């Protein structure tokens, strides 16, 4: 028989699936802020925060919701080199594939973008932009100056990346949106809503307030870490459910299992 | 699936280490309590010892008084050296009166006992209060009602969508229609909610209305899921 914990475990597989998006007060605010910023005549928007704060899913969601209203393109994986990036960009701008054995002339591309000003407004969402090199970022900046292409740049928040954001683009980026880790209340809602969405009512009820507090101390409110922790918790629960049912309590998740998961993931050490 | 034994062992070690501060706290508390109790005991012992000594002194004085009384009688009888004996008797009485504060210390002991009784009573009261815990049980239906109540306060679409899905699954199509409508009012871009709304309408015999609603929605959003459902509804007889 399939364990109820197997379904619960799968809820917390870390993936960028818009259908799994959970609306929380903080995420709704970030979404509205980004949507509002897109409507402003800005050249660049910087979206930054620690890994696992929901930047990618926010970009995905905005791309999906505005695809019928705006010319919006989501670049999820960063291009490994300038050539590949301009191939992608060429396709977006000209709606044609670049002929084989040819390369994009950057000056010509800038001129082409200038010719589009006032006719088209193209929005490009660049995820994981910290992986683009300084040269490529400089070219992106020049393209944004044409005002035909608007870039929304998503970065991880580290000291170096702050430097990129503050020094390199200081004069261009007019709007900065920072995503932060969740509060305890947000994280509780996130977990419960995720489980309710899959009709795992009993499992959601078995996670009590004190369990959430413990999980919050381990994950510091990071959604990705929380997904990892809950996945491991339910994996252990599933194992006990199938092999040693006496070690599991269906009314609530034992603190022992939460601590075992934290040990496994390295949040705590012996 | 991995073997959990090593992880369990690791957790046992962690748990033991985690408990060290607690054990140390309990041990320190125990030591502190013992030290305080010992000090208190010695204090009480000293006081009792003093009381006993004072009482002994008092008793000696009483004996002296009796002895002196007898002496007095004898003196009276003998009618000689009367003044000297009277002086001695007065001194003895004064001595006894001067030791009255000792009696007040002795009287304090029962008051301490009363205090202890009160503490015991309080403990028993606390215990009896603990027994008055009400255990409530809730069934799924009650839980749905809780979610409904919560929705009217929070207007949270996850709650309304949850109710719509579950009522639809339980063949309560009127309720499913109502809750999906609530969801659509708040957020009009959720495919799943529109699909439940339309399918509930079909189940309630309003197929044409369901088709019109879904057609509008597909035009507005281009949703593939909704389009598939629309085709399914149209193909059903």
Contacts between the chains, C-beta under 8 A, distances in Angstrom:
chain1	res1	chain2	res2	distance
A	22	B	158	7.3
A	23	B	157	6.9
A	23	B	158	6.9
A	65	B	189	6.6
A	68	B	221	7.0
A	68	B	222	6.0
A	193	B	158	4.6
A	196	B	158	6.3
A	196	B	159	7.8
A	196	B	162	5.0
A	197	B	158	6.7
A	197	B	161	7.9
A	197	B	162	7.4
A	199	B	162	7.6
A	199	B	165	7.0
A	199	B	166	7.0
A	201	B	140	7.2
A	201	B	143	6.7
A	205	B	143	7.9
A	235	B	1	7.6
A	236	B	4	6.6
A	236	B	7	7.8
A	238	B	1	7.6
A	239	B	1	5.3
A	239	B	2	7.8
A	239	B	4	5.8
A	240	B	4	7.8
A	242	B	1	7.9
A	256	B	11	6.4
A	256	B	15	7.6
A	259	B	11	5.9
A	259	B	14	6.6
A	259	B	15	7.4
A	260	B	4	7.7
A	260	B	7	5.3
A	260	B	8	7.1
A	260	B	10	7.8
A	260	B	11	4.8
A	263	B	7	6.6
A	263	B	10	5.5
A	263	B	11	6.0
A	263	B	14	6.2
A	264	B	7	6.0
A	268	B	14	6.7
A	269	B	14	7.8
A	270	B	10	5.5
A	270	B	13	4.8
A	270	B	14	4.9
A	270	B	17	6.9
